[in-house]
């Protein structure tokens, strides 16, 4: 096993260990119960029964861009992005459903009546590229760049790091009748905006699967740009293979 794979495996184990501790041992545990459901999905779908799925998913996700050094300040977010992509975007080989979709009917995952609804909401969350518009009080206003829909995130626990100039990748789940952010974000460089908007137009009316493919490709470009800072942005955010990695 390579050192980078070993490091990533350790990070997943750390997250699972955090989830499996008692509430008294979780001073920073998220208040929103949907985050706890996501953590339960991580524990179940990275277990021994899904070892081959996780191994294949890591190869797909980190292909080309590679796993960054664990000392990098973005490393933990990178692991979170991988886990959310694995849970919500990548179909399992066994049933061609994502883990979040599979969980709705998985009898090995115990659920209350309320949790059944919450798991259904997670299975149908919104993944998109967004434009930040404004913050008013505790509310965050964003715009879905694929659909043009303007979305209000009420009482958002995440209010820092947004810029009107940066397009960002995020997932939203329904909490009651209101959207909330999941934990993973990816902010693209301002200089890449025109390229990203032109790519969005190509799949704006396409199936959401093609939109997901685009978002993963852009995410890998973001990783490359972080890893190879000596490169010009236009050599990374491009459809031409100008640089070999």
C-alpha positions as CSV (number, residue, x, y, z in Angstrom):
1,X,0.0,0.0,0.0
2,X,1.4,3.4,-0.9
3,X,2.1,6.0,1.7
4,X,-0.6,8.4,0.4
5,X,-3.2,5.6,0.4
6,X,-2.2,4.6,3.9
7,X,-2.6,8.3,5.1
8,X,-6.0,8.5,3.5
9,X,-7.1,5.3,5.1
10,X,-6.0,6.6,8.5
11,X,-8.0,9.8,8.0
12,X,-11.1,7.7,7.2
13,X,-10.5,5.6,10.3
14,X,-10.1,8.8,12.4
15,X,-13.4,10.1,11.1
16,X,-15.1,6.7,11.8
17,X,-13.6,6.6,15.3
18,X,-14.9,10.1,16.0
19,X,-18.4,9.1,14.9
20,X,-18.4,5.9,17.1
21,X,-17.5,7.7,20.3
22,X,-20.3,8.6,22.8
23,X,-21.9,12.0,22.8
24,X,-20.0,13.0,25.9
25,X,-16.8,12.5,24.0
26,X,-17.9,14.8,21.1
27,X,-17.5,18.4,22.3
28,X,-17.5,19.5,18.6
29,X,-20.1,17.1,17.3
30,X,-22.5,18.9,14.8
31,X,-25.8,20.0,16.1
32,X,-27.7,19.1,13.0
33,X,-28.9,15.5,13.1
34,X,-28.4,15.2,9.3
35,X,-24.6,15.4,9.9
36,X,-24.8,12.5,12.2
37,X,-26.7,10.5,9.6
38,X,-23.9,11.3,7.1
39,X,-21.4,10.1,9.6
40,X,-23.4,6.8,10.0
41,X,-23.2,6.4,6.2
42,X,-19.4,6.9,6.3
43,X,-19.1,4.2,9.0
44,X,-21.3,1.7,7.2
45,X,-20.1,2.2,3.6
46,X,-16.4,2.3,4.4
47,X,-16.7,-0.9,6.4
48,X,-15.0,-4.2,5.5
49,X,-18.0,-5.2,3.2
50,X,-17.3,-2.2,1.0
51,X,-13.4,-2.3,1.0
52,X,-13.3,-2.9,-2.7
53,X,-15.7,-0.1,-3.4
54,X,-13.6,2.3,-1.3
55,X,-10.4,1.2,-3.0
56,X,-11.9,1.7,-6.5
57,X,-13.4,5.1,-5.5
58,X,-10.0,6.4,-4.3
59,X,-8.4,5.5,-7.6
60,X,-11.2,7.3,-9.5
61,X,-11.3,10.3,-7.3
62,X,-7.6,10.9,-6.9
63,X,-6.7,10.0,-10.5
64,X,-4.4,12.6,-12.0
65,X,-4.5,15.1,-9.2
66,X,-3.2,12.6,-6.5
67,X,-3.6,12.7,-2.8
68,X,-2.0,15.8,-1.2
69,X,0.4,15.7,1.7
70,X,-1.3,15.2,5.1
71,X,0.5,18.4,6.4
72,X,-1.3,20.5,3.8
73,X,-3.9,22.8,5.3
74,X,-6.5,21.5,2.8
75,X,-5.9,17.8,3.5
76,X,-8.8,17.2,5.8
77,X,-11.2,19.0,3.5
78,X,-9.9,16.9,0.6
79,X,-10.8,13.8,2.6
80,X,-14.2,15.2,3.3
81,X,-14.7,16.0,-0.4
82,X,-13.8,12.4,-1.3
83,X,-16.2,10.9,1.3
84,X,-19.1,13.0,0.2
85,X,-18.4,12.3,-3.5
86,X,-18.3,8.5,-2.6
87,X,-21.5,8.7,-0.6
88,X,-23.6,11.0,-2.8
89,X,-22.2,10.9,-6.4
90,X,-20.5,7.6,-7.1
91,X,-22.8,4.6,-7.9
92,X,-21.8,1.3,-6.1
93,X,-20.6,-1.4,-8.5
94,X,-23.0,-3.9,-6.9
95,X,-26.3,-2.1,-7.5
96,X,-25.6,1.1,-9.5
97,X,-27.0,3.2,-6.7
98,X,-25.0,5.7,-4.6
99,X,-24.5,4.7,-1.0
100,X,-26.9,7.4,0.1
101,X,-29.6,6.0,-2.2
102,X,-28.8,2.4,-1.1
103,X,-29.1,3.4,2.5
104,X,-32.8,4.2,2.2
105,X,-33.7,0.6,1.8
106,X,-30.7,-1.0,3.5
107,X,-32.1,-3.2,6.3
108,X,-28.7,-3.4,8.1
109,X,-29.0,0.4,8.9
110,X,-31.5,0.9,11.7
111,X,-33.8,3.9,11.2
112,X,-36.6,5.6,13.1
113,X,-39.5,6.9,11.0
114,X,-38.0,10.4,11.1
115,X,-34.7,9.1,10.0
116,X,-36.2,7.3,7.0
117,X,-37.4,10.7,5.7
118,X,-34.0,12.2,6.5
119,X,-32.1,9.5,4.6
120,X,-34.5,10.0,1.7
121,X,-33.6,13.7,1.7
122,X,-29.9,12.9,1.8
123,X,-30.3,10.6,-1.2
124,X,-31.8,13.4,-3.1
125,X,-29.5,16.3,-2.1
126,X,-28.6,19.0,-4.5
127,X,-25.0,19.1,-5.8
128,X,-24.0,22.0,-7.9
129,X,-21.8,24.9,-8.6
130,X,-22.9,28.1,-6.9
131,X,-22.4,31.8,-6.9
132,X,-22.4,33.5,-3.5
133,X,-24.6,36.6,-3.5
134,X,-24.8,37.9,0.1
135,X,-25.1,37.3,3.8
136,X,-27.9,38.9,5.8
137,X,-27.8,38.2,9.5
138,X,-27.3,34.4,9.8
139,X,-28.8,33.8,6.3
140,X,-26.7,33.0,3.2
141,X,-28.0,33.7,-0.3
142,X,-26.6,31.8,-3.2
143,X,-27.4,31.0,-6.8
144,X,-27.3,27.7,-8.6
145,X,-25.3,28.2,-11.8
146,X,-26.8,25.2,-13.6
147,X,-30.4,26.2,-13.0
148,X,-30.3,29.9,-12.1
149,X,-32.3,29.1,-9.0
150,X,-31.7,31.5,-6.1
151,X,-31.4,29.7,-2.8
152,X,-31.6,30.9,0.8
153,X,-29.7,29.0,3.5
154,X,-31.4,30.1,6.7
155,X,-29.4,30.3,9.9
156,X,-26.4,28.8,8.2
157,X,-23.7,27.6,10.6
158,X,-21.2,28.3,7.7
159,X,-20.9,32.0,7.0
160,X,-17.2,32.7,6.3
161,X,-15.0,32.0,3.3
162,X,-17.5,33.1,0.7
163,X,-16.6,35.6,-2.1
164,X,-18.8,37.0,-4.8
165,X,-15.9,36.5,-7.3
166,X,-15.3,32.7,-6.6
167,X,-17.5,29.9,-7.9
168,X,-17.8,27.2,-5.4
169,X,-18.8,23.5,-5.4
170,X,-21.1,22.4,-2.6
171,X,-23.9,20.0,-1.7
172,X,-27.2,21.0,-0.1
173,X,-29.7,18.8,1.8
174,X,-33.2,19.5,2.9
175,X,-33.7,20.0,6.6
176,X,-37.5,20.2,6.9
177,X,-38.3,22.6,4.1
178,X,-35.0,24.5,4.2
179,X,-31.7,23.8,2.5
180,X,-28.5,23.4,4.6
181,X,-24.8,22.9,3.5
182,X,-23.0,19.6,3.9
183,X,-19.4,19.8,5.2
184,X,-17.5,19.7,1.9
185,X,-16.7,22.9,-0.2
186,X,-14.4,23.6,-3.1
187,X,-13.7,27.2,-4.1
188,X,-12.4,27.8,-7.6
189,X,-9.9,30.6,-8.5
190,X,-11.5,33.8,-9.6
191,X,-9.4,33.6,-12.8
192,X,-11.1,30.4,-13.8
193,X,-14.6,31.8,-13.7
194,X,-15.0,32.4,-17.4
195,X,-13.7,28.9,-18.3
196,X,-16.1,27.3,-15.7
197,X,-19.1,29.3,-16.9
198,X,-18.4,28.2,-20.5
199,X,-18.2,24.6,-19.4
200,X,-21.4,24.9,-17.4
201,X,-23.2,26.1,-20.6
202,X,-22.3,22.9,-22.4
203,X,-24.1,20.7,-19.9
204,X,-26.7,23.2,-18.5
205,X,-29.6,21.3,-20.1
206,X,-28.0,17.9,-19.9
207,X,-28.6,15.0,-17.4
208,X,-27.3,15.7,-13.9
209,X,-24.8,12.8,-14.3
210,X,-22.9,14.9,-16.9
211,X,-23.0,17.8,-14.6
212,X,-21.5,15.7,-11.8
213,X,-18.8,14.6,-14.3
214,X,-18.0,18.2,-15.0
215,X,-17.9,19.1,-11.3
216,X,-15.5,16.2,-10.5
217,X,-13.2,17.3,-13.5
218,X,-13.2,20.8,-12.2
219,X,-12.4,19.6,-8.7
220,X,-9.4,17.7,-10.0
221,X,-8.3,20.8,-11.8
222,X,-8.5,22.7,-8.5
223,X,-6.4,20.1,-6.8
224,X,-3.8,20.3,-9.6
225,X,-3.6,24.0,-9.3
226,X,-3.0,23.7,-5.5
227,X,-0.4,21.1,-6.0
228,X,1.5,22.6,-8.9
229,X,1.5,26.3,-8.0
230,X,4.3,27.0,-10.5
231,X,1.9,26.4,-13.4
232,X,-0.2,29.1,-15.0
233,X,-3.9,28.7,-14.3
234,X,-4.8,28.5,-18.0
235,X,-2.6,25.5,-18.3
236,X,-4.7,23.7,-15.6
237,X,-8.2,24.9,-16.2
238,X,-8.4,23.9,-19.9
239,X,-9.7,21.2,-22.2
240,X,-6.3,20.8,-23.7
241,X,-3.6,18.6,-22.1
242,X,-0.9,21.2,-22.0
243,X,1.0,19.6,-19.1
244,X,1.7,16.0,-18.3
245,X,1.4,15.0,-14.6
